[in-house]
Amino acid sequence: MDEAVKLAPALDALIRHQLVLRGITNGQRVPEDFARAHANELVATSMRAHTKSAFDPSTLDMDFYFTESSSGMAHGALHA
């Protein structure tokens, strides 16, 4: 995933295609910038966003998601 812009899609491709990740680099100098990959650190890093996503609900949207409908079930709740 050389020169990947975002980490999460690169991790998704690794998981979907069951590829083995041996290590990562955060620079152009190999082997100096090469480091062993740690799953917990990669997942945590991939979940941090530097900018707000277009899909993040606004504060006003939260009332819609968590209010009860006339049937007594919350909007968006799954019906069995």
Beta strands, then each sheet from edge to edge (+ up, - down):
strand 1: 23-25
strand 2: 34-36
sheet 1: 1+ 2-
end
